[in-house]
Amino acid sequence: MNTDPPQHMASSPNFSQPLASAAPEAQPSTYAAIVQKYSRFYLVRLCTVGPLIVLHIVGAIILLLAFMNDVQSYSNSKYSDDLFYSLEYLMVFVTAAILFIYLLYPFCHIFGWKSVKNNLHPVRVCIINIFGFIFSLLGIIFYILPTLDNINSTLPTGAAGEVLILVLVFAVPIAELVFSGIFIKHSLWMIRNKH
Protein backbone atom coordinates (compact mmCIF):
# COMPACT_ATOMS: atom_id res chain seq x y z
CA MET A 1 0.00 0.00 0.00
CA ASN A 2 1.38 3.38 -0.96
CA THR A 3 1.53 5.53 2.17
CA ASP A 4 3.24 8.51 0.52
CA PRO A 5 1.22 11.71 0.67
CA PRO A 6 -0.34 12.97 -2.52
CA GLN A 7 1.94 15.03 -4.75
CA HIS A 8 -0.03 18.22 -4.19
CA MET A 9 0.42 17.82 -0.42
CA ALA A 10 4.13 17.03 -0.54
CA SER A 11 5.27 20.57 0.07
CA SER A 12 3.43 23.72 0.97
CA PRO A 13 4.70 27.13 -0.07
CA ASN A 14 6.55 28.96 2.70
CA PHE A 15 5.17 32.47 2.64
CA SER A 16 7.16 33.55 5.66
CA GLN A 17 10.54 33.12 3.96
CA PRO A 18 10.20 35.94 1.38
CA LEU A 19 8.85 38.25 4.06
CA ALA A 20 11.76 37.48 6.35
CA SER A 21 14.26 38.15 3.60
CA ALA A 22 12.51 41.33 2.46
CA ALA A 23 12.37 42.89 5.91
CA PRO A 24 16.14 43.44 6.33
CA GLU A 25 16.33 45.01 2.87
CA ALA A 26 14.07 47.89 3.86
CA GLN A 27 16.31 49.06 6.68
CA PRO A 28 19.49 49.62 4.59
CA SER A 29 17.39 51.36 1.94
CA THR A 30 15.89 53.74 4.51
CA TYR A 31 19.29 54.23 6.13
CA ALA A 32 20.90 55.16 2.80
CA ALA A 33 18.05 57.56 2.03
CA ILE A 34 18.56 59.36 5.36
CA VAL A 35 22.32 59.64 4.77
CA GLN A 36 21.75 61.01 1.27
CA LYS A 37 19.12 63.48 2.52
CA TYR A 38 21.39 64.99 5.18
CA SER A 39 24.36 64.99 2.80
CA ARG A 40 22.38 67.21 0.42
CA PHE A 41 21.20 69.34 3.32
CA TYR A 42 24.80 69.89 4.44
CA LEU A 43 25.68 70.92 0.89
CA VAL A 44 22.82 73.45 0.96
CA ARG A 45 24.32 74.78 4.19
CA LEU A 46 27.70 75.32 2.53
CA CYS A 47 26.20 76.97 -0.55
CA THR A 48 23.98 79.39 1.41
CA VAL A 49 26.07 80.32 4.44
CA GLY A 50 29.41 80.16 2.59
CA PRO A 51 28.86 83.29 0.44
CA LEU A 52 27.64 85.17 3.53
CA ILE A 53 30.87 84.20 5.30
CA VAL A 54 32.82 85.75 2.41
CA LEU A 55 30.83 88.98 2.83
CA HIS A 56 31.59 88.93 6.56
CA ILE A 57 35.30 88.52 5.86
CA VAL A 58 35.30 91.49 3.49
CA GLY A 59 33.17 93.57 5.87
CA ALA A 60 35.34 92.78 8.88
CA ILE A 61 38.50 93.77 7.03
CA ILE A 62 36.95 97.03 5.79
CA LEU A 63 35.63 97.99 9.23
CA LEU A 64 38.87 97.20 11.01
CA LEU A 65 40.94 99.06 8.42
CA ALA A 66 38.60 102.04 8.77
CA PHE A 67 38.94 101.97 12.54
CA MET A 68 42.72 101.79 12.29
CA ASN A 69 42.64 104.74 9.89
CA ASP A 70 40.64 106.76 12.43
CA VAL A 71 43.11 105.90 15.16
CA GLN A 72 45.98 106.98 12.94
CA SER A 73 44.24 110.24 12.01
CA TYR A 74 43.76 111.29 15.63
CA SER A 75 46.82 109.67 17.12
CA ASN A 76 48.81 112.91 17.38
CA SER A 77 46.09 114.80 19.22
CA LYS A 78 44.29 112.17 21.29
CA TYR A 79 46.65 109.24 21.71
CA SER A 80 50.22 108.84 22.73
CA ASP A 81 52.50 106.99 20.38
CA ASP A 82 52.62 103.98 22.68
CA LEU A 83 48.85 103.79 22.82
CA PHE A 84 48.56 104.22 19.07
CA TYR A 85 50.93 101.36 18.36
CA SER A 86 49.18 99.23 20.98
CA LEU A 87 45.83 99.84 19.30
CA GLU A 88 47.31 99.18 15.89
CA TYR A 89 48.77 95.86 16.98
CA LEU A 90 45.49 95.02 18.72
CA MET A 91 43.55 95.65 15.52
CA VAL A 92 45.95 93.48 13.53
CA PHE A 93 45.54 90.70 16.08
CA VAL A 94 41.75 91.02 16.07
CA THR A 95 41.69 91.00 12.26
CA ALA A 96 43.88 87.90 12.15
CA ALA A 97 41.72 86.15 14.77
CA ILE A 98 38.48 86.95 12.92
CA LEU A 99 39.94 85.87 9.59
CA PHE A 100 41.22 82.64 11.15
CA ILE A 101 37.77 81.80 12.53
CA TYR A 102 36.03 82.64 9.26
CA LEU A 103 38.58 80.74 7.14
CA LEU A 104 38.29 77.78 9.48
CA TYR A 105 34.58 77.61 8.73
CA PRO A 106 34.74 76.21 5.16
CA PHE A 107 37.47 73.69 6.01
CA CYS A 108 35.54 72.35 9.01
CA HIS A 109 32.24 72.13 7.20
CA ILE A 110 33.64 70.67 3.98
CA PHE A 111 35.07 67.93 6.19
CA GLY A 112 31.69 67.71 7.96
CA TRP A 113 29.85 67.40 4.66
CA LYS A 114 32.16 64.62 3.42
CA SER A 115 31.79 62.81 6.74
CA VAL A 116 27.98 62.99 6.56
CA LYS A 117 28.02 61.99 2.89
CA ASN A 118 30.18 58.91 3.54
CA ASN A 119 28.62 58.28 6.97
CA LEU A 120 32.00 58.49 8.72
CA HIS A 121 33.42 60.21 11.82
CA PRO A 122 30.10 60.98 13.57
CA VAL A 123 31.86 62.12 16.74
CA ARG A 124 33.88 64.71 14.79
CA VAL A 125 30.73 65.90 13.02
CA CYS A 126 29.10 66.31 16.43
CA ILE A 127 32.08 68.25 17.85
CA ILE A 128 32.28 70.55 14.79
CA ASN A 129 28.60 71.41 15.07
CA ILE A 130 28.72 71.86 18.85
CA PHE A 131 31.44 74.48 18.32
CA GLY A 132 29.37 75.95 15.49
CA PHE A 133 26.36 76.17 17.79
CA ILE A 134 28.38 77.87 20.55
CA PHE A 135 30.08 80.38 18.21
CA SER A 136 26.75 81.15 16.53
CA LEU A 137 25.11 81.83 19.87
CA LEU A 138 28.01 84.06 20.92
CA GLY A 139 27.84 85.80 17.54
CA ILE A 140 24.15 86.60 17.99
CA ILE A 141 24.83 88.00 21.46
CA PHE A 142 27.86 89.94 20.20
CA TYR A 143 25.90 91.48 17.32
CA ILE A 144 22.70 92.14 19.23
CA LEU A 145 24.27 94.29 21.97
CA PRO A 146 25.39 97.19 19.72
CA THR A 147 22.23 96.78 17.65
CA LEU A 148 20.04 97.40 20.69
CA ASP A 149 21.97 100.61 21.37
CA ASN A 150 21.48 101.87 17.81
CA ILE A 151 18.04 100.43 17.04
CA ASN A 152 16.24 103.74 17.67
CA SER A 153 18.46 105.62 15.24
CA THR A 154 18.67 102.91 12.59
CA LEU A 155 15.20 101.56 11.89
CA PRO A 156 12.98 104.70 12.07
CA THR A 157 15.15 106.50 9.52
CA GLY A 158 14.16 103.99 6.86
CA ALA A 159 17.74 103.61 5.70
CA ALA A 160 17.47 100.50 3.53
CA GLY A 161 21.24 100.05 3.49
CA GLU A 162 21.49 99.92 7.27
CA VAL A 163 18.59 97.50 7.55
CA LEU A 164 20.16 95.29 4.87
CA ILE A 165 23.45 95.28 6.76
CA LEU A 166 21.61 94.22 9.92
CA VAL A 167 19.92 91.37 8.03
CA LEU A 168 23.23 90.18 6.56
CA VAL A 169 24.97 90.46 9.92
CA PHE A 170 22.38 88.36 11.74
CA ALA A 171 21.80 85.91 8.87
CA VAL A 172 25.05 83.99 9.41
CA PRO A 173 24.85 83.27 13.16
CA ILE A 174 21.10 82.55 13.05
CA ALA A 175 21.43 80.20 10.06
CA GLU A 176 24.45 78.50 11.61
CA LEU A 177 22.62 78.11 14.92
CA VAL A 178 19.78 76.28 13.17
CA PHE A 179 22.05 74.16 10.95
CA SER A 180 24.33 73.25 13.86
CA GLY A 181 21.37 72.09 15.95
CA ILE A 182 20.10 69.93 13.08
CA PHE A 183 23.46 68.28 12.48
CA ILE A 184 24.18 67.74 16.17
CA LYS A 185 20.97 65.71 16.22
CA HIS A 186 21.95 63.91 12.99
CA SER A 187 25.45 63.10 14.28
CA LEU A 188 23.87 61.47 17.34
CA TRP A 189 21.73 59.43 14.94
CA MET A 190 24.90 58.46 13.06
CA ILE A 191 26.50 57.29 16.31
CA ARG A 192 23.46 55.20 17.28
CA ASN A 193 23.11 53.62 13.82
CA LYS A 194 26.77 53.23 12.92
CA HIS A 195 27.30 50.19 10.69
FIKOL-758301 format. One line per field, with one value per residue: x, y, z of N, C-alpha, C in turn; chain. Coordinates in steps of 0.001 Angstrom, whole numbers, plus 500000, padded with zeros to 6 digits. Layout:
nx <- [X/...]
ny <- [Y/...]
nz <- [Z/...]
cax <- [X/...]
cay <- [Y/...]
caz <- [Z/...]
cx <- [X/...]
cy <- [Y/...]
cz <- [Z/...]
chaine <- [A/...]
//
This chain:
nx <- [500848/500569/501845/502717/502280/499879/500915/500325/500250/502742/504604/504278/503865/506171/505359/506420/509140/509967/509051/510609/513109/512775/512361/514854/515936/514676/515545/518375/517891/516283/518063/520197/518835/518329/520951/521738/519909/520622/523200/522843/521527/523524/525202/523617/523742/526459/526459/524722/525344/528061/528731/527810/529596/531906/531212/531161/533847/535034/533668/534499/537241/537218/535919/537674/540023/539143/538688/541287/542395/541086/542121/544781/544531/543828/545805/547953/546802/545036/545987/548762/551973/552677/550231/548883/550357/549884/547113/547059/548474/546714/544421/545370/545811/543183/541948/543361/542556/539769/539696/540935/539038/536845/537953/538425/535948/534929/536713/536246/533526/533397/534793/532956/530701/531633/532022/529404/528266/529640/529044/530780/532999/531239/531463/533282/531844/529781/531222/532254/529876/528845/530703/530144/527509/527896/529617/527920/525814/527193/527928/525437/524730/526886/526483/523962/524029/525326/523453/521036/521617/521690/519281/517121/517979/518470/516412/513965/514694/514494/516542/517518/519892/521199/519427/519583/522235/522057/520406/522068/524176/523044/522147/524060/524946/522411/521448/523521/523213/520776/521368/523522/522293/520573/522420/523872/521961/521651/524218/524260/522358/523813/525826/524345/523363/525519/527159]
ny <- [498796/502167/504605/507165/510713/512536/514127/516829/517573/517336/519374/522529/525925/528271/531039/532758/532962/534692/537101/537367/537654/539966/541934/542782/544164/546569/548234/548953/550399/552558/553686/554465/556376/558347/559137/560184/562278/564055/564580/566095/568225/569285/570197/572212/573923/574729/576075/578200/579584/579897/581940/584172/584172/584934/587582/588574/588338/590204/592516/592671/593137/595618/597283/597117/598128/600698/601609/601514/603454/605725/605823/606338/608838/610526/610161/611828/613909/612850/610446/608860/607922/605340/604254/604399/602621/600315/600023/599698/597282/595684/595793/594524/591975/591297/591334/589241/587117/587056/586548/584049/582467/582714/581656/579130/578065/577105/574932/573214/572606/571566/569211/568187/567865/565898/563825/563335/562651/560274/558855/558763/559255/560271/561359/563459/565085/565782/567234/569391/570697/571297/573218/575052/575711/576948/579149/580463/581211/582919/584805/585902/587121/588898/590548/591545/593247/595860/596510/596863/599219/601018/600787/602571/604711/603626/601998/603666/605648/604613/603807/601884/600614/600331/598662/596415/595690/594951/592692/590988/590728/589371/587104/585060/584008/583191/581386/579493/578650/577265/575277/573979/572897/571052/569275/568387/566792/564943/563814/562428/560532/559207/558079/556300/554556/553457/551552]
nz <- [500000/499161/501068/500796/500837/498878/495768/495544/498151/499090/499543/500982/500100/501465/502884/504681/504356/502114/503184/505452/504341/502945/504812/506123/503992/503732/505750/505277/502916/503751/505560/503880/502402/504324/504963/502471/502234/504355/503597/501266/502439/504042/502061/500989/503140/503033/500579/500976/503407/503087/501008/502473/504572/503225/502604/505207/505897/504135/504987/507689/507424/506090/507988/510183/509066/508546/511152/512165/510547/511494/514080/513463/512290/514380/516173/516891/518306/520229/521217/522731/521363/522138/522900/520480/518834/520292/519978/517234/516846/518279/516670/514384/515420/516170/513655/512391/514045/513616/510858/510862/512217/510468/508093/508930/508979/506312/505861/508059/507685/505115/505549/507407/505751/503913/505706/506616/504172/503488/505688/507961/510784/512972/515555/515272/513527/515249/517216/515680/515001/517500/518368/516330/517012/519515/518854/517083/518754/520503/518595/517861/520288/520507/518279/518780/520968/520345/518419/519761/521082/518977/517721/517785/516285/513854/512571/512433/510624/508130/506513/504018/503414/505897/507249/505604/506038/508731/508460/506938/508726/510908/509647/509232/511887/512880/510928/511067/513694/513574/511600/512870/515150/513904/512723/514889/516099/513984/513895/516297/515681/513688/515273/516863/514929/513636/511212]
cax <- [500000/501381/501528/503244/501218/499660/501939/499971/500422/504126/505266/503430/504700/506553/505170/507164/510537/510195/508849/511757/514263/512512/512374/516137/516335/514069/516311/519490/517393/515895/519293/520904/518054/518556/522319/521746/519123/521390/524359/522384/521197/524800/525682/522823/524322/527703/526197/523980/526073/529415/528861/527645/530869/532819/530827/531592/535302/535296/533173/535342/538504/536954/535630/538874/540941/538599/538941/542721/542643/540637/543107/545983/544239/543760/546823/548809/546094/544291/546646/550221/552502/552623/548850/548555/550926/549184/545833/547314/548772/545492/543550/545953/545541/541749/541692/543884/541717/538482/539937/541224/537767/536034/538576/538294/534575/534741/537475/535540/532236/533641/535070/531693/529849/532156/531785/527982/528016/530180/528619/531997/533422/530096/531865/533879/530734/529098/532077/532276/528603/528718/531444/529367/526357/528377/530081/526752/525105/528008/527842/524153/524827/527864/525902/522701/524275/525392/522233/520041/521971/521477/518037/516240/518463/518665/515195/512985/515153/514156/517737/517474/521240/521493/518589/520155/523447/521608/519922/523227/524973/522383/521803/525051/524848/521101/521431/524447/522619/519775/522049/524325/521371/520101/523463/524184/520974/521950/525448/523868/521727/524899/526503/523463/523114/526770/527301]
cay <- [500000/503379/505526/508506/511709/512966/515032/518223/517822/517030/520574/523720/527130/528961/532469/533554/533121/535943/538253/537476/538149/541326/542886/543444/545006/547892/549061/549624/551365/553744/554233/555161/557561/559365/559636/561015/563482/564991/564995/567208/569343/569895/570923/573450/574780/575316/576972/579388/580325/580164/583288/585173/584202/585749/588978/588932/588519/591494/593569/592781/593774/597033/597990/597201/599065/602044/601967/601790/604736/606762/605897/606983/610245/611292/609669/612912/614800/612172/609243/608837/606988/603983/603792/604224/601358/599225/599842/599180/595858/595017/595646/593482/590700/591017/590999/587895/586151/586950/585868/582645/581800/582644/580742/577782/577613/576207/573691/572351/572134/570667/567928/567710/567405/564621/562810/562993/561992/558914/558278/558491/560213/560978/562123/564711/565902/566306/568249/570553/571411/571865/574481/575954/576175/577875/580380/581154/581834/584063/585804/586598/588002/589936/591482/592138/594291/597194/596777/597401/600609/601869/600427/603737/605620/602909/601561/604700/606496/603986/603606/600502/600048/599923/597497/595289/595282/594220/591373/590180/590462/588361/585909/583993/583275/582547/580204/578497/578107/576276/574157/573250/572090/569934/568276/567742/565712/563910/563105/561468/559432/558458/557290/555200/553622/553228/550195]
caz <- [500000/499041/502166/500516/500669/497481/495255/495813/499576/499461/500067/500973/499929/502704/502637/505662/503958/501377/504057/506346/503596/502463/505914/506334/502869/503860/506679/504589/501942/504511/506132/502801/502033/505360/504772/501266/502516/505175/502803/500421/503324/504439/500887/500958/504186/502526/499451/501406/504438/502595/500443/503530/505302/502413/502835/506559/505861/503492/505866/508882/507032/505794/509235/511010/508417/508765/512543/512288/509887/512427/515160/512936/512013/515626/517116/517381/519221/521289/521710/522730/520375/522676/522825/519068/518361/520980/519304/515892/516982/518721/515515/513529/516082/516065/512256/512148/514765/512918/509587/511150/512528/509256/507138/509478/508730/505159/506009/509014/507199/503980/506195/507965/504656/503417/506735/506564/502886/503541/506966/508721/511820/513567/516742/514794/513025/516434/517846/514791/515071/518846/518320/515488/517792/520550/518213/516527/519871/520919/517538/517986/521461/520200/517323/519231/521972/519721/517651/520686/521367/517807/517045/517671/515244/512593/511895/512072/509522/506863/505703/503532/503490/507270/507552/504865/506756/509921/508032/506562/509922/511741/508872/509410/513156/513051/510059/511611/514920/513165/510949/513858/515947/513077/512484/516175/516215/512986/514279/517336/514941/513058/516309/517279/513824/512924/510692]
cx <- [500876/500948/502057/502099/501042/500678/501624/500102/501864/504827/504314/504318/504931/506486/505970/508590/510783/510024/510032/512960/514058/512617/513719/516516/515784/514912/517522/519030/516996/517112/520049/520169/518255/519937/522380/521010/519945/522678/523997/522079/522462/525372/524918/523359/525579/527424/525448/524764/527469/529589/528684/528905/531883/532503/531262/533097/535646/534857/534028/536655/538299/536722/536873/539909/540461/538849/540410/543076/542204/541629/544353/545750/544285/544836/547658/548107/545461/545023/548149/550685/552403/551210/548434/549085/550270/547843/546011/547594/547533/544546/544061/545660/544071/541387/542146/543017/540381/538646/540201/539931/536918/536620/538513/536926/534469/535498/536744/534278/532344/533968/533783/530765/530321/531910/530326/527670/528464/529821/529819/532191/532241/530466/532464/532810/529991/529905/532109/531003/528301/529467/530708/528173/526784/528805/528917/525975/525862/527953/526550/524189/525751/527274/524690/522920/524425/524146/521152/520331/521592/520131/517121/516671/518580/517355/514227/513419/514777/515345/517815/518841/521571/520681/519137/521411/523081/521151/521091/524062/524360/522094/522758/524902/523506/521012/522336/523919/521615/520443/522840/523442/520883/521170/524056/523236/521285/523214/525170/523152/522787/525607/525649/523323/524368/526880/528721]
cy <- [501243/504380/506934/509484/512068/514024/516479/518575/517640/518232/521745/524944/527834/530463/533333/533823/534391/537176/538458/538032/539580/542349/543535/544392/546417/548802/549713/550671/552670/554451/555045/556431/558686/559981/560575/562332/564503/565421/566175/568446/570063/570702/572234/574438/575475/576360/578241/580233/580701/581540/584396/585292/585056/587231/589447/589152/589882/592643/593774/593482/595267/597828/598155/598145/600501/602506/602313/603120/605897/606944/606624/608474/611098/610904/610810/613765/614084/610987/609461/607824/605542/603419/603539/602901/600161/598943/599258/597682/595075/594786/594576/592103/590315/590613/589582/586834/585947/586206/584381/581874/581645/581671/579301/577195/576684/574899/572714/571768/571359/569273/567339/567166/566057/563499/562372/562223/560538/558184/557846/559580/560961/561817/563463/565647/566550/567435/569529/571374/571933/573195/575504/576537/577218/579203/581166/581874/583056/585180/586594/587575/589177/590991/592213/593274/595674/597538/597371/598855/601534/601637/601627/604674/604942/602642/602692/605564/605921/603792/602144/599834/599547/598696/596260/594772/594485/592812/590459/589804/589330/587069/584758/583292/582580/581285/579107/577867/577005/575051/573320/572366/570869/568857/567714/566560/564587/563134/562096/560272/558575/557559/556085/554135/553325/551772/549692]
cz <- [500000/500105/501936/500352/499223/497078/495590/497277/500023/500048/499956/500836/501251/502461/503594/505223/503150/502246/504973/505624/503120/503574/506127/505221/503012/504734/506018/503596/502630/505081/505083/502389/503040/505205/503575/501497/503294/504486/501908/501262/503782/503275/500715/501982/503681/501448/499860/502407/503955/501979/501478/504374/504552/502600/504219/506618/505279/504399/507097/508562/506793/507077/510097/510411/508608/510193/512759/511636/510779/513567/514689/512708/513273/516628/517700/518436/520411/521907/521749/521704/520859/522573/521380/518554/519037/520314/517909/515939/517420/517543/514558/514110/515949/514640/511947/512819/514053/511602/509799/511420/511270/508234/507621/509151/507519/505294/506933/508394/505892/504503/506770/506892/504120/504425/506737/505285/502905/504829/507814/509779/512456/514786/516323/514237/514188/517075/517008/514952/516465/518915/517456/516214/518817/519933/517617/517616/520382/519885/517601/519151/521170/519269/517882/520231/521342/518924/518536/521034/520218/517131/516847/516556/513889/511874/511551/510899/508174/505959/505287/503640/504879/507671/506852/505551/508005/509563/507693/507776/510741/510988/509151/510751/513362/512199/510602/512890/514577/512553/511950/514730/515185/512954/513769/516368/515233/513346/515392/516710/514259/514065/516701/516202/513022/512515/510930]
chaine <- [A/A/A/A/A/A/A/A/A/A/A/A/A/A/A/A/A/A/A/A/A/A/A/A/A/A/A/A/A/A/A/A/A/A/A/A/A/A/A/A/A/A/A/A/A/A/A/A/A/A/A/A/A/A/A/A/A/A/A/A/A/A/A/A/A/A/A/A/A/A/A/A/A/A/A/A/A/A/A/A/A/A/A/A/A/A/A/A/A/A/A/A/A/A/A/A/A/A/A/A/A/A/A/A/A/A/A/A/A/A/A/A/A/A/A/A/A/A/A/A/A/A/A/A/A/A/A/A/A/A/A/A/A/A/A/A/A/A/A/A/A/A/A/A/A/A/A/A/A/A/A/A/A/A/A/A/A/A/A/A/A/A/A/A/A/A/A/A/A/A/A/A/A/A/A/A/A/A/A/A/A/A/A/A/A/A/A/A/A/A/A/A/A/A/A]
//
